[in-house]
């Protein structure tokens, strides 16, 4: 076991790990990585003396299939106690099957839980131009999955951000630097109860 010495004679165990598995929303697309919500959340944990290290394994453009292909190696490498799962938006933007998306997310959750990690699912939404039926089927997959697997669900993290031009980048899809603290603040209350 790796240990860290904080004060003379006081030994503190190695920080536990939180793994963020997401897409461009979590990868701080268009921003410096330290401006992103993941880095800001890590800063909050440090400031409140909660000894967790956040590993950001998010990749811009990642789909649930891509996340599923990578998750075993990430779990083995980092052995997280908590996984923040923020995937699905790129499945929706590509018009991929919401059923397959849900299946992929289910498998990621199962693999994470089998490794000993608790999972928090971050719900995503897509623009309405894909049609009402598809959009509803896409978004409903998240609460269904959370209920079926008894995991914590964070409602759409861009709810108060996506339609506010002051908080979005010019592409209209990605939150800007001003929005990142809002995202971190939305996620923290769902994460805090799981922190020892």
Number of C-alpha atoms within 10 A of each C-alpha: 4 7 10 11 11 9 8 6 6 8 11 12 11 14 14 17 18 24 24 21 25 25 25 20 27 26 24 24 20 15 14 11 15 13 18 25 25 25 22 19 19 19 15 15 18 13 10 8 9 15 18 19 17 23 18 17 16 22 19 14 18 20 25 27 19 14 24 18 13 14 20 14 11 17 19 11 9 14 18 23 20 23 25 25 26 27 30 31 25 19 20 22 15 10 14 15 14 20 12 13 23 19 16 21 25 18 16 24 26 16 16 24 15 11 15 14 21 19 26 22 22 22 23 23 21 19 13 11 9 14 9 11 9 18 18 15 13 25 20 16 19 24 18 13 19 20 11 10 13 10 15 19 21 23 17 18 20 23 12 12 20 20 12 13 12 13 20 19 18 11 7 13 15 21 29 22 20 15 22 24 17 18 24 19 15 17 21 14 11 16 17 11 8 13 14 8
